[in-house]
Amino acid sequence: MLAKGRGLLSPFSTTAAQYSSRLPALQLPALQRRQHACLHVTRAAAADESAPVDGGALAKYGGAFALQTGVMTGTLFGLQQVTQAVGAMDNLPGGVEGETAAKALVTLFFLVTSIKSRIFSPLDASRPNIKGEKKAIDEKKRPSWMPPPPVFPIVWSTIGLLRCISSVLVWEASGRDLLTTPLIIFCAHLAIGDVWNHINNIEKRMGVAVPGVLCCWASAVAATVAYYQADHTAGQLLAPSAVWIGIASALIYSIWDLNRLPDGSRDSLYPVKQQQ
């Protein structure tokens, strides 16, 4: 009876043993994949931490910022001498008053500077056009909430106009003095923005672009506060610039987070030397 019982139970025992032996085998590939993924991320993080900092790139960024800020401040000084001389004139061709002509020169300067500040930059700080932005969207993942490409030139053009108007208001509120702290802070903000354009649009360093755009946003907030202290209306007109750059900061972070490297890691947040 015992032998018969064992014979009757043996098929069920064999089947159970087969399933129990297969279960770990079925789970093993998934476990191995997770272990390999963790190993790749760990190796990438270790490699990123040990990667040498590109000191030349940092020096280039800092030097470009200092040079552009200095050139723009020097231009303000030169324009100050011209506007003071023009403003002191009584009779100009066409019957234009000297003070009116001086204001026109200052307005023209801030209009050009607000829209094309990169003319003062020693770096290539070009912005992508609509066609280039569409190509970039095809090459890299973008968050679903990103505005469509045509929105960007419209917003930047509007911000450029608001920057011009607010800067002229600060100039007038400061006794028509161009060498005031708010205007110099504004020039520094534009210089930071042009360095960031070079990093993001020309060098295409997704990681370095993240702290770069945060610096740009912080300088926009500082300029807005300085403008508001000089003239409330000027600060309110410049505020949309800080808001838009804040949105851009979230967008740049999202693009960096979505576009991982082949090993699953993120691009370095600081410039590293390229391996030969």
GULUM-803428 format. One record per residue (C-alpha): x, y, z; residue in one letter. Coordinates in steps of 0.001 Angstrom, whole numbers, always signed. Layout:
<sites>
@u: X&v: Y&w: Z&aa: a;
...
</sites>
This chain:
<sites>
@u: +0&v: +0&w: +0&aa: m;
@u: +2821&v: +2309&w: +864&aa: l;
@u: +4517&v: +1648&w: -2441&aa: a;
@u: +1280&v: +2181&w: -4276&aa: k;
@u: +737&v: +5423&w: -2379&aa: g;
@u: +4147&v: +6596&w: -3309&aa: r;
@u: +3474&v: +5656&w: -6905&aa: g;
@u: +261&v: +7618&w: -6880&aa: l;
@u: +1890&v: +10687&w: -5324&aa: l;
@u: +5041&v: +10660&w: -7430&aa: s;
@u: +3560&v: +12491&w: -10481&aa: p;
@u: +2302&v: +15298&w: -8303&aa: f;
@u: +5630&v: +15499&w: -6483&aa: s;
@u: +7498&v: +15620&w: -9756&aa: t;
@u: +5237&v: +18360&w: -11134&aa: t;
@u: +5606&v: +20472&w: -7986&aa: a;
@u: +9350&v: +20059&w: -8070&aa: a;
@u: +9435&v: +21116&w: -11713&aa: q;
@u: +7432&v: +24293&w: -11036&aa: y;
@u: +9490&v: +25143&w: -7973&aa: s;
@u: +12709&v: +24719&w: -9936&aa: s;
@u: +11398&v: +26833&w: -12821&aa: r;
@u: +10220&v: +29745&w: -10661&aa: l;
@u: +13686&v: +31045&w: -9710&aa: p;
@u: +14775&v: +30563&w: -13322&aa: a;
@u: +11903&v: +32740&w: -14500&aa: l;
@u: +12727&v: +35419&w: -11951&aa: q;
@u: +16479&v: +35364&w: -12550&aa: l;
@u: +16627&v: +37288&w: -15870&aa: p;
@u: +14614&v: +40220&w: -14469&aa: a;
@u: +16745&v: +40270&w: -11344&aa: l;
@u: +19905&v: +40179&w: -13422&aa: q;
@u: +18663&v: +43043&w: -15578&aa: r;
@u: +18023&v: +45159&w: -12489&aa: r;
@u: +21430&v: +44313&w: -11088&aa: q;
@u: +23139&v: +45181&w: -14378&aa: h;
@u: +21212&v: +48469&w: -14616&aa: a;
@u: +22232&v: +49411&w: -11079&aa: c;
@u: +25819&v: +48449&w: -11870&aa: l;
@u: +25852&v: +50632&w: -15011&aa: h;
@u: +24465&v: +53630&w: -13119&aa: v;
@u: +26972&v: +53103&w: -10307&aa: t;
@u: +29853&v: +52885&w: -12762&aa: r;
@u: +28620&v: +55958&w: -14647&aa: a;
@u: +28320&v: +57918&w: -11402&aa: a;
@u: +31818&v: +56855&w: -10367&aa: a;
@u: +33193&v: +57784&w: -13788&aa: a;
@u: +31394&v: +61135&w: -13650&aa: d;
@u: +32794&v: +61896&w: -10206&aa: e;
@u: +36319&v: +60971&w: -11318&aa: s;
@u: +36070&v: +62827&w: -14649&aa: a;
@u: +38446&v: +65801&w: -14685&aa: p;
@u: +36856&v: +69230&w: -14644&aa: v;
@u: +37375&v: +71169&w: -17847&aa: d;
@u: +39110&v: +74176&w: -16344&aa: g;
@u: +39542&v: +75718&w: -19765&aa: g;
@u: +35792&v: +75759&w: -20317&aa: a;
@u: +35165&v: +77342&w: -16899&aa: l;
@u: +37806&v: +79982&w: -17615&aa: a;
@u: +36220&v: +80636&w: -21005&aa: k;
@u: +32759&v: +81113&w: -19469&aa: y;
@u: +34015&v: +83375&w: -16700&aa: g;
@u: +36247&v: +85367&w: -19020&aa: g;
@u: +33462&v: +85867&w: -21554&aa: a;
@u: +31086&v: +87068&w: -18827&aa: f;
@u: +33627&v: +89511&w: -17399&aa: a;
@u: +34640&v: +90814&w: -20825&aa: l;
@u: +31079&v: +91310&w: -22048&aa: q;
@u: +29990&v: +93010&w: -18826&aa: t;
@u: +33030&v: +95261&w: -19007&aa: g;
@u: +32461&v: +96166&w: -22655&aa: v;
@u: +28792&v: +96927&w: -22047&aa: m;
@u: +29620&v: +99052&w: -18995&aa: t;
@u: +32250&v: +100877&w: -21030&aa: g;
@u: +29662&v: +101469&w: -23740&aa: t;
@u: +27339&v: +102921&w: -21111&aa: l;
@u: +30137&v: +105279&w: -20061&aa: f;
@u: +30713&v: +106393&w: -23649&aa: g;
@u: +27003&v: +106825&w: -24265&aa: l;
@u: +26776&v: +108846&w: -21070&aa: q;
@u: +29270&v: +111372&w: -22439&aa: q;
@u: +27451&v: +111589&w: -25758&aa: v;
@u: +23964&v: +112020&w: -24264&aa: t;
@u: +25187&v: +114678&w: -21845&aa: q;
@u: +26729&v: +116626&w: -24708&aa: a;
@u: +23670&v: +116205&w: -26924&aa: v;
@u: +21280&v: +117042&w: -24106&aa: g;
@u: +23085&v: +120329&w: -23501&aa: a;
@u: +22477&v: +121454&w: -27086&aa: m;
@u: +19616&v: +123866&w: -27712&aa: d;
@u: +19288&v: +123741&w: -31445&aa: n;
@u: +19620&v: +120493&w: -33388&aa: l;
@u: +18837&v: +119883&w: -37062&aa: p;
@u: +15112&v: +119667&w: -37630&aa: g;
@u: +14353&v: +121653&w: -34492&aa: g;
@u: +14786&v: +118608&w: -32227&aa: v;
@u: +15510&v: +119392&w: -28606&aa: e;
@u: +18741&v: +118107&w: -27129&aa: g;
@u: +17039&v: +116162&w: -24318&aa: e;
@u: +14698&v: +114472&w: -26796&aa: t;
@u: +17630&v: +113429&w: -28982&aa: a;
@u: +19499&v: +112100&w: -25934&aa: a;
@u: +16491&v: +110001&w: -24930&aa: k;
@u: +16222&v: +108647&w: -28470&aa: a;
@u: +19871&v: +107546&w: -28371&aa: l;
@u: +19426&v: +105811&w: -25007&aa: v;
@u: +16228&v: +104121&w: -26199&aa: t;
@u: +17949&v: +102876&w: -29345&aa: l;
@u: +20860&v: +101507&w: -27319&aa: f;
@u: +18651&v: +99568&w: -24914&aa: f;
@u: +16424&v: +98303&w: -27725&aa: l;
@u: +19383&v: +96849&w: -29601&aa: v;
@u: +20999&v: +95548&w: -26416&aa: t;
@u: +17814&v: +93936&w: -25121&aa: s;
@u: +17227&v: +92014&w: -28349&aa: i;
@u: +20791&v: +91459&w: -29629&aa: k;
@u: +23029&v: +91601&w: -26562&aa: s;
@u: +25187&v: +88883&w: -28127&aa: r;
@u: +26829&v: +91517&w: -30334&aa: i;
@u: +28899&v: +92306&w: -27225&aa: f;
@u: +29733&v: +88663&w: -26506&aa: s;
@u: +33120&v: +87184&w: -27446&aa: p;
@u: +31375&v: +83794&w: -27726&aa: l;
@u: +28933&v: +82526&w: -30303&aa: d;
@u: +25674&v: +83077&w: -28429&aa: a;
@u: +23242&v: +82427&w: -31272&aa: s;
@u: +19720&v: +81332&w: -30507&aa: r;
@u: +18036&v: +78603&w: -32537&aa: p;
@u: +15417&v: +79665&w: -35076&aa: n;
@u: +12083&v: +77892&w: -35445&aa: i;
@u: +13543&v: +75386&w: -37910&aa: k;
@u: +16482&v: +74703&w: -35607&aa: g;
@u: +14184&v: +74281&w: -32623&aa: e;
@u: +12070&v: +71727&w: -34483&aa: k;
@u: +15236&v: +69814&w: -35365&aa: k;
@u: +16319&v: +69865&w: -31724&aa: a;
@u: +12925&v: +68489&w: -30698&aa: i;
@u: +13414&v: +65574&w: -33100&aa: d;
@u: +16886&v: +64884&w: -31688&aa: e;
@u: +16038&v: +65063&w: -27973&aa: k;
@u: +13042&v: +64277&w: -25810&aa: k;
@u: +10986&v: +67217&w: -24583&aa: r;
@u: +8387&v: +67393&w: -21795&aa: p;
@u: +4768&v: +67358&w: -22931&aa: s;
@u: +4131&v: +70823&w: -21462&aa: w;
@u: +6815&v: +72529&w: -23574&aa: m;
@u: +5410&v: +75480&w: -25576&aa: p;
@u: +5418&v: +75075&w: -29376&aa: p;
@u: +8496&v: +76511&w: -31166&aa: p;
@u: +6722&v: +79604&w: -32641&aa: p;
@u: +6009&v: +80832&w: -29104&aa: v;
@u: +9678&v: +81404&w: -28254&aa: f;
@u: +10541&v: +84222&w: -30732&aa: p;
@u: +7258&v: +85966&w: -29928&aa: i;
@u: +7903&v: +85863&w: -26183&aa: v;
@u: +11548&v: +86898&w: -26490&aa: w;
@u: +10658&v: +89821&w: -28768&aa: s;
@u: +8061&v: +90995&w: -26264&aa: t;
@u: +10510&v: +90640&w: -23394&aa: i;
@u: +13097&v: +92598&w: -25384&aa: g;
@u: +10668&v: +95489&w: -25804&aa: l;
@u: +9782&v: +95436&w: -22088&aa: l;
@u: +13474&v: +95406&w: -21188&aa: r;
@u: +14058&v: +98480&w: -23331&aa: c;
@u: +11166&v: +100455&w: -21867&aa: i;
@u: +12028&v: +99526&w: -18282&aa: s;
@u: +15701&v: +100435&w: -18766&aa: s;
@u: +14812&v: +103880&w: -20128&aa: v;
@u: +12539&v: +104417&w: -17122&aa: l;
@u: +15401&v: +103514&w: -14766&aa: v;
@u: +17702&v: +105901&w: -16648&aa: w;
@u: +15237&v: +108753&w: -16223&aa: e;
@u: +14484&v: +107852&w: -12586&aa: a;
@u: +18243&v: +107928&w: -11873&aa: s;
@u: +18638&v: +111483&w: -13108&aa: g;
@u: +19567&v: +110343&w: -16618&aa: r;
@u: +22646&v: +108596&w: -15316&aa: d;
@u: +23586&v: +105466&w: -17276&aa: l;
@u: +26275&v: +104326&w: -14839&aa: l;
@u: +23858&v: +103278&w: -12113&aa: t;
@u: +23834&v: +99979&w: -10241&aa: t;
@u: +20509&v: +98691&w: -11682&aa: p;
@u: +21659&v: +99215&w: -15288&aa: l;
@u: +25034&v: +97565&w: -14653&aa: i;
@u: +23272&v: +94598&w: -13011&aa: i;
@u: +21065&v: +94397&w: -16090&aa: f;
@u: +24140&v: +94302&w: -18353&aa: c;
@u: +25621&v: +91519&w: -16201&aa: a;
@u: +22351&v: +89607&w: -16526&aa: h;
@u: +22500&v: +89855&w: -20312&aa: l;
@u: +26117&v: +88669&w: -20287&aa: a;
@u: +25187&v: +85613&w: -18207&aa: i;
@u: +22367&v: +84879&w: -20628&aa: g;
@u: +24722&v: +85008&w: -23612&aa: d;
@u: +27196&v: +82642&w: -21926&aa: v;
@u: +24299&v: +80284&w: -21267&aa: w;
@u: +23201&v: +80503&w: -24913&aa: n;
@u: +26692&v: +79427&w: -25927&aa: h;
@u: +26641&v: +76481&w: -23508&aa: i;
@u: +23155&v: +75294&w: -24415&aa: n;
@u: +22794&v: +76116&w: -28105&aa: n;
@u: +26358&v: +75919&w: -29436&aa: i;
@u: +28194&v: +73465&w: -27181&aa: e;
@u: +24957&v: +71581&w: -26406&aa: k;
@u: +26062&v: +70632&w: -22882&aa: r;
@u: +22742&v: +69557&w: -21383&aa: m;
@u: +24155&v: +69122&w: -17889&aa: g;
@u: +26113&v: +72383&w: -17675&aa: v;
@u: +23073&v: +74221&w: -19073&aa: a;
@u: +21117&v: +73420&w: -15882&aa: v;
@u: +23203&v: +75438&w: -13376&aa: p;
@u: +23820&v: +77950&w: -16161&aa: g;
@u: +20145&v: +78735&w: -16640&aa: v;
@u: +19666&v: +78928&w: -12872&aa: l;
@u: +22389&v: +81609&w: -12760&aa: c;
@u: +20589&v: +83418&w: -15562&aa: c;
@u: +17298&v: +83252&w: -13670&aa: w;
@u: +18914&v: +84480&w: -10436&aa: a;
@u: +20449&v: +87447&w: -12270&aa: s;
@u: +17063&v: +88234&w: -13853&aa: a;
@u: +15481&v: +88324&w: -10389&aa: v;
@u: +18318&v: +90550&w: -9123&aa: a;
@u: +17851&v: +92955&w: -12056&aa: a;
@u: +14093&v: +93037&w: -11495&aa: t;
@u: +14528&v: +93891&w: -7806&aa: v;
@u: +17088&v: +96585&w: -8623&aa: a;
@u: +14787&v: +98081&w: -11261&aa: y;
@u: +11833&v: +98043&w: -8883&aa: y;
@u: +13840&v: +99904&w: -6253&aa: q;
@u: +14748&v: +102566&w: -8811&aa: a;
@u: +11282&v: +102805&w: -10361&aa: d;
@u: +8262&v: +100629&w: -9491&aa: h;
@u: +6913&v: +100608&w: -13038&aa: t;
@u: +10292&v: +99602&w: -14446&aa: a;
@u: +10484&v: +96652&w: -12055&aa: g;
@u: +6984&v: +95527&w: -12974&aa: q;
@u: +7814&v: +95696&w: -16676&aa: l;
@u: +10973&v: +93633&w: -16207&aa: l;
@u: +9282&v: +91022&w: -14000&aa: a;
@u: +7880&v: +88953&w: -16935&aa: p;
@u: +11476&v: +88342&w: -18023&aa: s;
@u: +12261&v: +86697&w: -14681&aa: a;
@u: +9057&v: +84650&w: -14858&aa: v;
@u: +9785&v: +83413&w: -18378&aa: w;
@u: +13392&v: +82489&w: -17534&aa: i;
@u: +12029&v: +80612&w: -14516&aa: g;
@u: +9846&v: +78576&w: -16880&aa: i;
@u: +12854&v: +78075&w: -19141&aa: a;
@u: +14817&v: +76775&w: -16143&aa: s;
@u: +12196&v: +74104&w: -15486&aa: a;
@u: +12240&v: +73197&w: -19190&aa: l;
@u: +16031&v: +72874&w: -19310&aa: i;
@u: +16012&v: +70686&w: -16200&aa: y;
@u: +13305&v: +68454&w: -17683&aa: s;
@u: +15207&v: +68049&w: -20960&aa: i;
@u: +18354&v: +67122&w: -19021&aa: w;
@u: +16433&v: +64591&w: -16915&aa: d;
@u: +14597&v: +62997&w: -19852&aa: l;
@u: +17608&v: +62536&w: -22114&aa: n;
@u: +19822&v: +59994&w: -20378&aa: r;
@u: +23162&v: +58791&w: -21667&aa: l;
@u: +23402&v: +55261&w: -23153&aa: p;
@u: +24462&v: +53883&w: -19758&aa: d;
@u: +21396&v: +55380&w: -18071&aa: g;
@u: +23208&v: +58227&w: -16329&aa: s;
@u: +22667&v: +61971&w: -16758&aa: r;
@u: +25030&v: +64383&w: -18438&aa: d;
@u: +27502&v: +66024&w: -16050&aa: s;
@u: +26374&v: +69245&w: -14371&aa: l;
@u: +29863&v: +70660&w: -14730&aa: y;
@u: +32105&v: +70755&w: -17818&aa: p;
@u: +34379&v: +67737&w: -18049&aa: v;
@u: +37264&v: +67086&w: -20377&aa: k;
@u: +36398&v: +64872&w: -23289&aa: q;
@u: +38132&v: +61514&w: -23196&aa: q;
@u: +40505&v: +60947&w: -26095&aa: q;
</sites>
